[in-house]
């Protein structure tokens, strides 16, 4: 059985499965949120009713998930749209751990079904099977749910030596200057250094012998999925290793590149903030040697391994280890608000809430897509979600932001430990997150309390950063622990009118006439020149991905080992420019997007197209979980289908709509028909597609109202 397509995000540590389409969550219970700055979202997660007018006529009018959700995730049934004869890797949630063995036995007896993971003392197994066998397995009353085992990736970090577009070059931080900025040096001088506390790092493992750690790494464990195309990163070569998360194991090394350096870098930052706290390191990634057919090596984390790591932390807490916080600089998907109501994320949310109930704060990176939102687990109301700032408290353009965030922390050009005893400079929300993780350990030492109470201490005392219409505190340990006065609010200039992060819609020029003839069927391949802004912001270095998939890509022999450019939404670029660079403001038709994907036919560079398709893969539930469109060649085949079936035509228009969003020509808040937003329309159409239907009215709505959109 083959490994399903993974979304490779260049070292971003942000859960990256094909999770829900930038869905808002329903309001969470008050006790579930640690943030005093994040108002509850108001949009239902399924997009069924946004505003007073429903999107397509076929959209159900219910305002939230049904009372009883089906066991089998949409698209997995035998007659559904999954259509994978080789089977799909799924997590089978059970009523209790005692049911694992008998249900696994039943799964093995089904045709074209294989049990690929049967963890001890946990209430799920991982199965790879075809739709018909999954349907039969779902009939078992001991089975609570069956859903895809999505992958996640690490959150990006900026490459060393990059220039910054913040106020000045001094905005770039060093670890020492960032520790001073947040007041950690004063906390240390006052004797608050994290004594008696433990911090857990769920990431790509650790170099425990690095001199920076001073012997503070007290526990290690590895959970690494194996499959056709993925191999274990556990030092023992198995799917688990409860004794080691060594980031220098041979499987982590590709040529001269260590794929697993992200976890050591993150742990080094947390340790610098809380130098007397113990460290628990957990490796959750797997190695893939041919990421999505590119021939490059990368890392990816399956949701199942992340669940096992969270459960391991819970057992350590129950066993007496005083874990104050767990760091998750990884994520998957993109959500505008809390994602608590998303069925596909219920298992992970449950583990996060369980840790909070046990007294462990879960700290998560917001992500580096430059949007108002976060991936999972950062989108959970129960997580402490962190975005990035520079030493001048400016927010880099790649940092996610908005009401879902709890805190900002330094994340621009941070030097920290990497495997082998050295140091490296990275940027990204992955770097910001361990500042908060370490800060929670200090707060717990100073005045023990619940995770929500400790997070409240940090958010209440932080320096207010006004970004767009949302104010988010920047971590200030001195004010939090010593009762100092937070700095005065920082109010940057408002975003430009064509900035996708700003309010409202960018203006739209009339779309060019449809070419009328199909572009060359030869797919795009190979590098294309990209335009570099005169003063670019440092690009976050990709960390592990979870779809939930963590992906770290290794350059081919002879290529530069520098980090890839940060991938963010375009600024209303119609036909030219690069991601984040203004261009012609308009949407493109499906045929025009096909021309962009065809070799030598378009004006958008391949690197930018790859960025857009990566964003689509995060925001959409259909691409690439159901239909592969992870590269220009695959996207071209969707945009120019070999057979024009109703389903193929719907997918063509759906992909074009998502590409127009990624290109910045239309926002999710754009009114499409009546009072329905683009987000509501896309969510409704994707729900229809997942159920296997393809109404002509929905396809027509996307084609006429989104992809051929004209200015008002």
N, C-alpha and C positions, 0 to 999 in steps of 0.2 A: 504494500500500500504506500502511496506516495504522500509526501508532506504537502499540505495545502499551501497555496500562495501566501507569502508573508509580506507585510508592508515594511520596507526597510527605511528607517529614519536614521540619518547620519548622526550617530552618538547623541541621542536626545533624551534618553531616560524619561520617556513619557508614555504611558500605556497606550499602545497603538493598534488595537484590534480594529476590525471594521465595526466600531461601536456606533451607537445611535447618531443620527444626523444632527449634530450640534443642537441637541434637544434640551429644552429647559426642563428642570425637574419640578414636581409639585412641591408646595411649601412643606418643609420638614417640621416635625415637632420641635418646639422651642428648645427642649433639652438636648437636641441633637446637634446644635450649632455652637461652635466655640467662638464665632466671630461676632463682634458687635457692630461691624461695618457692612455686613452683607445682608440686605433685605431679602426676604424669600421671593423667589420667582413666581410669576403669576400665570405663565403659559403652561397648559397641560402638556405632558411629555409626548403624547401621541399625535399632537397637532390636530386633533379632531375638531376642535373649535377654538380658533384664535380670532378674536373679534366677533362681530355679529353675523358675518356671512361665512358660511362654510366654504372650503376650497372647491374641489370638484364635487359634482352631484353625488358621486359614489362614496364620499367621505362619511363615515359614521359620525353621528352627532354627539356621541358620548364625550364627556369632558375629562376622562382619565382612563386608566387601565380597568378592564373588567374585574368584577368581584372575584371570579375564579379564573386564573390564567391557565391556558392549556399547558400540559406537561412538556410537549415537544415544541421547541423553538420553531418559529415560522421558517419555512424553506427546507426543513429537514425531513419532511414526510416523503414516503415513497413516490407519491404523485406530485410532489412539490417542485419548486424551481431549482432545487439544489443540483440535481442531475449529475451527480458524481458517482460513476460506476465503481470507482476505487474506494469509496467510502469517505466519511467525514469524521474527523477527530472531535469527540464530544466529551463533556463532563456529565456524568450521570449522578445527580444528587440523590441521596438515599435518606430514609427516615431516621436511621441510626447507624453507627459504625458496625453493629452486629449484623446488619443486612448486607454488608459489602461482599462477603464471600459467597453467599447463595446467589445474589444478583449477578456477580461476576461469572459464576458457573452457568447461569442461564444465558448470559451474553455470549459465552464461548460456544454454546450449543446452537446459536442462531447462524444461518448462512451468511457468509461474507462479513463476519463479525469477529473482532479481535480485541481482547482486553490488553491495553498497552501500559496501564498503570493501575496498581491495586495497593494504595498506600495502607500502612497499618494504622489502626486507631483513628481513622477519619471517616467521615460520612459521605464520601464520594469515590467513584472509580472513573477511569478514563478509558473510553472505548472508541475504536474506529470501526464504523459499520456503514452499510448502505441504508437508504431511507426506509425500506420495507422492514429490515431488522430493527431499526430504531423505533418504528411504530409499534412493533410487537413488544419491545422492551418497555416502552412507555405504558403499556397496559398493566404492567406489574404494579400492584398497590404499594409495594415497598419503594417504588421510584417516585420521587417528588418532582423532578424536572430533568430534562435533557437539553443541553445547549452547547453551542460550539465552544471548544477550548481555544479561545482567542489568544492572540499574541500581543505583547507589549514591548515598548522600546524605552531606552534610557533617554533622558531629556538632554537636548543639545547643549554643547558648550562652545565658547568662542575660541578660535585658534590663537596661539601665542603670536605676539607681534602685530596683531591687527590694530588698525587705527580706529578711533572712536568718533562718532558724530554727536556726542553729548557736548556739553558746554565747552569743554576744553580737554586737552590731553590729560590734565590732572584728574579728570573724572574717572580714569581707569584706576582700579584698586590693586593693592597688593594685599596679601593676607594680613600683614601687620597693620596696615592702615585701615583695613576693614574692621579688624578687632577693636581698634581705637574708636572708629566711627560709631560702633554699636555699644561702646562702653564696657567691653569684655575685660580690657586691661585694668579698669578700675574695680571691677568685680573681683578679679583675681587678687589684686592688691589688698582687697578687704577680706580675703580668705574664702571667697566663694568660687570654687573651682570644680564643682561637680562631685565632691567626695560622697561615697556611699551610693552613687547613682550608676545606672547602666544605660547605654544607648545602643540600639540595634540598627544595623545598616543592611537593608535588603537591596542588593545591587549585583555587581559582577564579581563579587569576591574581594579578597584583600591580600596585600603583602604584609602579613602579620609581623615579619621580621624587620620591616622598615624602621630605621632608627627614630623617626618622628613619633612613633607610637609608644615607645618606652615600655614595652611589655604590657600594655593595657588591653590587648586583645585577649579576652578570657574564654570566649566560646566561638566556635565556627560550625557551620553546617552548610551542606549543598543539596539543592533540589534541582535537577536538570533533566528536562524531558529528552527522550530519544524517540526517533521516528525515522522513516525513510527520508534521508536528507538532513536530519538533525542529529548531532551527537553530543554526548554528555561532556560537560565541563567539570564534573566532579573529579577530584584527583584519583579516586578509585575506579573511574570509568563507568560507574553504575549510575542509576537514576537518582540515587541519594547517597550522601556521605555525611554522617552525623559527627565527623571529627575534623573535617577540613573544608575551607572555602578558599583554598590557595589560588591567588590570581596569577601565579607563575607556573601553574601546571602546563605541560606541553600543549594541550589542546587550546590554551589561551593565546598561544604565540603563532603568528602567521608571518614567516620571513623575519623581518626586523621589527615587526609591529606587535605590541601586546594589545590584544583586543579587549582585555579585561581591566584596563587601567582606571575605568570610571569609578568603580567601587572604592579603590584605594584613595583616589583624589577626594571623593565625597567624605570618606571616613576621616581623612586628614583635616578637613575643615571642621567637622564636628568635634574632633579631638582638640583642636586649637582653641575652640570656644570653651570646652569642658575638659581640661587636661587631666583631671583626676578621676573622671568617670571611666568605668570599664566599657569595653566595646564588644558587642556580639556581631559577627559578620556572617551574613547569609547570602550565598550565591544562588541565583534563580534562573540564570540564562543557559541557553544551549547554543552550540556553534552550528552554523549552516555554511557550507563551503561554496554554494552556488546560489547566492541570494537572488531569488526571483529571476533566475536565468541570466544574471549579469556576469557570472563567473567570479564575483568578489565574495570574500568571506565576511560573515557578519555574525552578530549575536542576536538571539531573540528569546524572550521569556514568555512561556505559556501561562495562561491564567492558573492552570492547575498547580504549577510550581510556586506561584505567588501565594496561593491559598495555603499550601503546605508550609511555606515560610511563616505566614501570619499565625498559623496554628502552632508552629514551633515556638514562636515568641510567647504566645499565650501559655504554653506549657512551662516555659522557663519562668514566667511570672508566677504561675501557680506553684512552682517548685521552690520559690523563695528568692529568686534573683530579682533585684529591685530595678526592673526596667522602667525608666521614666518615659522614654519616647522611642519610636521606631521611624527611621528615615526611609522614604520611598521617592527617590529621585527618578521615577519612571512613570509611565502613563500610557493610556490608550484612548483614542476617540477625542472628540471635542464637544463640549457642552457649554451653553450660554449661562446656565445657572446650575442649581443643585440637581444631581442626577439620581437622587435617592429612589425615585419611582421607576427607574429603568429595569425591567425584568431581567435582562441579560447580566446586570451588575449586582443582583440581589445577594449572591453568594459572597462576593467580595465585600460588599457593604456590611453584610452580617458579621464577617470576621473583623472588620474595622470597628464596628459597634461593640463587639465582644471584648476587644482589647481596651476600648475606652471604659467599658464597664469594669474591667479589671484594674484600671488605673494607668493604662499606657496610652499616651498621646500618639496619634498617627500623623506624621508631618509629610506632606506631599508637594512635589513640584507642580506649578501651574502649567508649564510647557512654554515652548519658544516659537509659537506660530504667529505671535503678534496680534492676537485676537482678544476680544472681551469674553473670556471663558477659560476653561481648563479641561484637561483630560481626566480619566479615572486613574487613580483614586482621588485626585485633587478636587473633583467635582462633588464628592460626598460632603454633605453638610457636617458630618462628624469628623472630617479631616481638618487639619490646620494647613491651609493652602498658601503657598509662598510664591511671589513674583520677584523679579530682579531689579535692582537699582545700581547706579554707579556711586562713587564716593561723593559726588556732588548732588546725590539724591535725584538725579535725572533718571527717567525710566527708558532703558534701551528700546528701540522700535520692535525688537524681536520678542520682548517679554510679554507673555499673556497678562491680562489685567482685568479689571471689572469687579462686579459685586461678589463674585465667587471667591475672591482672594480674602485671606485673613490678614496677611502681613506682606510687606516688602522686606528684602534683606539684600546686602551686597551680593552681586553676582557677575560683576564685570571685571574680567582679567584677574582672576584669583589664582595665586600660585599655591599649589599643594602637592602632597606626596603622590608618586606613581610607582608601580612595581619596579623592583631593582634598586631601590634606595635613592632614586632621583626625584626631581620635582618638575612640574609642568604648569603652564598658565592656561587655564580654561575659563570660559564664561558661560553663563546660562542659568536658568532657574534651578537646574540641578545643583549648582554651586551655592545658590541662595538658601536652599532648603536645609542643609546641615547647619547653617548658622542658627536657624530657629530650633533645630533638634538639640543642639548643644545648649542653647539658651534655656530650653525647657528643663534640661538636667540641672542647670544652675538655679532656676526658679524653684525646682522641687527640693533642692538642698536647703535653700533659704527659708522656704515656707511650704512644706508638703501640702498637697491638695489634689483635687480631682483634675484630670486632663483639661476639662472645660475651665476650671478655676485658674489653672496655671496659664492657659492660653489667654484668658481674659486679662491677667496681669500684664502680659506682653502687649496685647492689642490696645489696652487702655492707656498705656504709657508711651506708645510709639509716636514718632514724629509724623504728623499727617502729610501724606503725599496726595495731592489732587491730580487725578489723571482722567481727563474727559469730564464726566459728570459724577465720578465716584471718588471718594476719599478713602485711602487705605493707609494704615499706620506703617511706618518703617521701624523695624526692630531697634529699640533703645534699651539695652540692659541696665545702664546706669539709672535711668529714670524708673525702670521696673523694679529694681532690687534696692536702690538706695533712696528712692523717693524724689529723684531729681525732676526737673521740669522738662517736658518734651520740647524739642525744637519747634520753632514757628512753622506754620504750614508752608509747604512748597507747592506753588501753583504754576505749572509750565504753561506756555502759550497753548491755546486751543488747537486741536488738530485741523489741518487744512480741509477745505471742503471736499476734496477728492480722497481724503484719508479714510480707508475702510473702517478704521477704528473709531471714527467720529460719528456723531448722530446723523440720522437721516440718510438719504440716498445720494450717491454721486450723480451728477447730471449725466444723461445718456444721449449720445449722438445717434442719428438714425443709422441702423446697421447697413453695411454695404450690401449691394445686391447679391443674392445667392449666386455663386459661380455657375450653377446650372450644370456643370460637368463635374464628374467625380475626379478628385485628385489622383495622382499616380498611386497605384496600390503598393508601391514600394515603401515599407515602413521606415521611419526615421531611425537612425542609429549613429553612434559615434559622437564625439564631443563637438559642440558648437561654441563659437565665441560668445562671451557674455559681456555686457556693458558693466563696468565697475564704477560706482559713484565716486566723485572726487574724494569724499571723506566718509567711507563706509563705516558703519558700526561693526564692532567685532562680532563675528558670527558664532553663536553658541556651538560648542562641539557636541555632536550627537552622542547621547548616552543610550543605554539599553532600551529596547522597545517591548511593550506587551500588547498584543492585539486581541489580550494584553501582550505586544512584541517589542523587545529591545533590540535595536539593530545597530551594529557598529561595522561600517564598511571599510575594507582594506583596499587602498589604491592598487592598480595593476603594477607589475614590475616596471621600474623606470619612471613612474609617475610621482608627483609630489605627494608626500605624506601629510601635507597640511589639511586642516579640517575643511570640509565643504562649506560653501556659503550658506548662511542661515536661510531657511526656507520659510517665507511668510506669504500672506496673501498679497496679490498685486494691488497697485493703486490705480484701479480703473484703467489698466492697460488694455487697449483694444487689440492692436495688431503688432505693436513694437514695444521695445523696452524689456527690462528684466523685472523680476519679482521685487516689489517695493519701489519701482521707478515709474513715475507718471508717464502715461502715453495717451493714445486716443481713447476717449471714454465712450464705450459702447459695448453692447453684448454681441456675441457672434452666433450665427446659426450652427446647427450640427454639421452642415456641409463645410462651413468655414473652419470649424474646429478640426474637421477631418483633414482639411488642407494644411493646417498647422502641424498635424501629426505626421503627414506624409513627407518622405525624405525630400528636402530641398524645395518644398512647396510653400512653407510658411515663413513668417518673420519673427516668431517667438523662439528663442534659443531652446535647444533640447533640455538644457539644465533647468530652465524655467518651467518647461512643460512637465519635467519630472517632479519638480517641486509642487506644481498644481495637482498633479495626479496623486502625490503623496498626501496632500491635504484632503483631497476628495476621499481617498481611502480611509482617512481617519474620521471624516464627518459623515460618511454615507454608510448605511447598513447593507446596501446592494453591492457596491464596489469596494474592495474586490472579494468580499466574502461569498457572494453568489455568482457574480460575473467578474472575470479578471480584466482589470484595466489599469495595471500598475505601471506600465511603461508606454511610451508613444506607440509602439507597434501593436500592443494589445488594445490600446484605446482606439487606434485606427480601425481595428476589426469590429469594435462595438459601434463606432460612428458610421462605418460603411459595412453593414451586415451582409453576409453572403446570401441569406434568405430574409426577405422582408416580411417576417411574421409579425403579428401584433405585438408580441413580447419583445422582439428585436427592435422594432420601431420605438416602443416605449423606452427601452434602455438607451437607445440612441439619443432621444430628447432629454432623458434624465441625466445622462453623463454630460451633455452639452450645458444643461442648466447648472450642474455642480461646477463645471469648468468656468462658467461665467461668474459664479460666486468666488471661486478661487482667484480669478483674474481681477477681482475688485470692481467689476462693472455693475454688480447688483449685490445688495446686502440681504441678509435673512429677514430684516425688518421691512423690506420693500413690499408695498402693497401690490398684489398681483391681480386680483379679481375681487371687486367689491371691497371688503375690508380684510380679506385673507392675506396673510403675509407669505413671503416666499418660503419661509421655514415651514409653515403649516401645509403649504401645497406639496413641498418636497417630502415631508413626513408622510402625508396621506398617500402620495403616489408610491413611495417605497413600501408602505404597508400593503398596498394592493399587489405590488410586484412580489413581495415575500409570500403572499398567499397564492401566487401563481396566476393572478388575473392581470389583464392589460386592457382596461377600458379605453376605447378610442377617445372619449371625452377628456380623459386625463392627459393622454398623449398630445392632443390638440391644444390643451391649455398650456402645456410646457412650450410647445413649438411657437404658438402665437403670442403668448403673454410674457414669456421669459426670454426665449432665444431669438425672437425677432422684436425685442422691446424697443420702442421709440420714445423720445423725450415727451413729457407731458406738455 
